[in-house]
Each structure stands twice: as C-alpha cells, then as structure tokens.
Amino acid sequence: MRHTLDADKAGSGESLELESLIDALVAYHRDAISDDAAAQDAGRPMTLAMKAELAEIREALWDEGERKRLDQLGEWLEQDLVRLTPILEARAHRRVPSWALRHPESRLCHAGRPLLVNAIGRDLEVPGADLADDPASDLAALLVGLEGRETPELTRLALDRYLRQSGDYELARLLSLFGTCHALTAARRALRRRLADGVDSENSALLAESMAECRRYLALAEWIAEFRFPPLVIAVGVSGSGKSRFTRGLVTGLGAIRVSSEAERQRLTQAEESSGHPQGDPGQTAVDIFSEAATAATYRRLAACAGYLLDAGIPACVDATCLTRAQRDQLRQQAEARGLPCLLVSFEADDATLRRRIEKRATRQGVALEESLAVLARQQQRFEPFGDEERLHLVHLDTTADNAADTLLGLIEEHVKLA
C-alpha cells in the first residue's frame, strides 16, 4: 500500500506506539506556549488552507455531481467555522504550533508496522501549517490518519485516551471541523501524489487508483461532517460491580467515549490544590476529595463533559457510582435537553463477587482492604432505588455472567439505535 511506503520514508526519527504518542500530545498541548496565539485570528490557518484545497480538488473532478457535493462541503465548512468561532476565540490561549513541527521525523507504529509520518500524519506543507492553532487540529489530523489506514479501533482508542488524559472534552466540539479539513487535505495529497509519480491520462490504472484514494478521503470528509444523534450511556453501580472494566469495551465496540468520575474527581482536586486551596497551607486541613461539595462538583463536571461529547455527535458513557436519583437525573438531562437517547445500565454482582473483586483491587493498589470494604458498605447503604421514570431508560447487567461484555453491547444496540 502507498501509505506504508510513505511511512517508511520517515527516516530514523523516533518511533512511537499509540499510547506513548497520545501521552506526548497531551503533555505538549498542555505545556507549549505560542507567542502569536493571542494575536492570531480564529480559524486563520484553516481558512488559508481550505480554499486552495477545495479549488485544487474541484479541478480534478470531472463528474458534475461530485463537484456539487464538494461545493456543499465547502459551504458547510464556512458555516461551521462561523458557528464555532466563539469557541475558537474563547480557547485562544490554548493555541500552539503543531506537535508535528517539533517532531517531523517521528512516526507512529503499531504491531511493528509504520502507520503515520510525523506520528500524527499531519501535512506540514499546506498554507498556515506553521501557525499556532487549537490542539483539536493535531488530534483531528491523527484521527483522520488512522481512519485512512482503516484502523477504526485505534481511532476510537486514541480519542478516548486523549480526552481522558487531557480532560479537554470541549475540544470534541471542534473535531468535525478540523477533521473535515484534514480529510480534504488528504484527498488533495492523493492528487498531487499522482502528479509526482508522473501519472497521466495514458496510465489509466494508476490514475484510477489515485482518484479512488481521493474520493475515499472525500467520502471520509462527508462522513465526518455529518451530524449523528449520539446516545448517552450512564453506568451505575457500586465499587467492584464491573463498570470500568465493561465500559472499556464500549470504546472499541460502539465508539463511545468514557467520562470517568475517578479521573474527573482527581482532576478537580489537583486544580483546587494548585490554586492555593487548603492543601497548600500546612495550617489547613487537606482537601477531602469525597466530601459532599467535592462530589457535587464532580457530577457537575461529568455532566458538562458528557454535554460536550453529545454536542459533537459522539456517544458518551459516564462511568460513576451514581448512587442518588439526583445524580442520575443530572446526567440524564444532558441527553434529554438535546433530544438524544439515554440509557441507564445497572452493573450488578452478588456480595461475594463484589468482595472478591475489591480484595483483588486493594492488593494490586496496596491499599487497606478494611477501608475499601467500608467504602462499599457506605455505597450500598446510600444507593437510592431507581424511580419509575428511570426504569423507562434502564437495563440490568449481571457482570458475573460469562458473556457479560457481549450482553452489554447487545443491550445498548437493542435500546439505543446508534446512527
């Protein structure tokens, strides 16, 4: 395949597996500083590139129907840029030069095979590629590159890990815009590759291959731009019930992105401590991350993150105990307010299994078993039964069953039609 040959030309630069690449991207986007970010107009790099990309692709298309679809895609880009400009402007402080500019000789590898050059597969020759831009552009380039290599599972894992590690769920709202742009760039690149290889009208086979690749990326651009009606899955259950274990399968199986109460609680606590709250003062009491106030803030955060994903057309899965009806309602309203489907999944196991799982986790993490079991007892005591309205959206999952993972996927597909 052509992309394998291109990746082999990356040279002797660093080779990264997907998890290492995502962690490096998150760290770079968090720490990098751009001198020109504040003065730069929102969307300028994109505007510089897209008009030229669309014009070059249009010239190569002979079918009037294809040209019309391309024109419609261009109109959508203009409208979406206008719609998202307030978000881009509000995130101006996040703009940084592309990670690919700092690592041009790197490459992404999987199972010993090179996949993408400069690790995220970003085209650095388009106008404006050297300008600072939102981190969403780098992530979208990577996702488009992975989709182009027909590795949908890696695409989903990359998005899930990036959002979980960074906490920047708002970025998801920009991915369709940047992703469409990068897909168009890939389509144009296929045309230029034909010229670089000396393919002309007399070499019909190579010409057809080049145009087929171009059309494949145009179809991907249209697919990215198309809004879907994503569901919200709310995982409910006490410690040891299997929520985290089984919801991981929803990432690759259904393309759902997880929002974890554990990760977001820790993130909120770290932000509070870094702002000089009690933890930084030896004379004050340490922050109680499980206080009522901390828990309320965590669920507000979970609801906001789920809302960002739903606005982006991405299925969301909230992984939290959700002990009270108020907590479950707060999350469920994110879907209902948008007219989107919602499913509550009650993760269940017998007491002996819960205890065995908690013992195993406590040993692995080196924490006191008695404390972990006490947490379980408090959760069971505080759990509020599902109300009549909740039961309309509720399914039960026995996580001790041998086929629990497949059952979960089947339950969701049965109750929520994924677009």
Salt bridges, closest charged atoms under 4 A:
ASP6 OD1 - ARG2 NE 3.55
ASP6 OD2 - ARG193 NH2 3.40
GLU14 OE2 - HIS103 ND1 2.60
GLU19 OE2 - ARG161 NH1 3.96
ASP23 OD2 - ARG161 NH2 3.06
ASP31 OD1 - ARG30 NE 3.13
GLU53 OE1 - ARG188 NE 2.56
GLU56 OE1 - ARG192 NH2 2.89
GLU66 OE2 - ARG215 NE 2.55
ASP71 OD1 - ARG58 NE 2.98
ASP80 OD1 - ARG83 NH2 2.63
ASP123 OD2 - ARG188 NH2 3.05
ASP123 OD2 - ARG189 NH1 3.44
ASP134 OD2 - ARG91 NE 2.74
ASP138 OD2 - HIS29 NE2 3.05
ASP138 OD1 - ARG122 NH1 2.68
ASP160 OD2 - ARG258 NH2 2.71
ASP168 OD2 - ARG91 NH2 2.84
ASP168 OD2 - ARG94 NH1 3.61
GLU170 OE1 - ARG91 NH1 3.10
ASP197 OD2 - ARG2 NH1 3.15
GLU213 OE2 - ARG193 NH1 3.05
GLU222 OE1 - ARG69 NH2 2.59
GLU264 OE2 - ARG267 NH2 2.86
GLU264 OE1 - ARG301 NE 2.89
GLU272 OE2 - HIS277 NE2 3.22
ASP311 OD1 - ARG338 NE 2.66
ASP329 OD1 - ARG332 NH2 2.61
GLU336 OE2 - ARG332 NH1 2.77
GLU336 OE2 - HIS393 NE2 3.59
GLU348 OE2 - HIS396 ND1 2.49
GLU359 OE2 - ARG355 NE 3.06
ASP388 OD1 - ARG391 NH1 2.71
GLU389 OE2 - ARG332 NH1 3.40
GLU390 OE2 - ARG328 NE 2.54
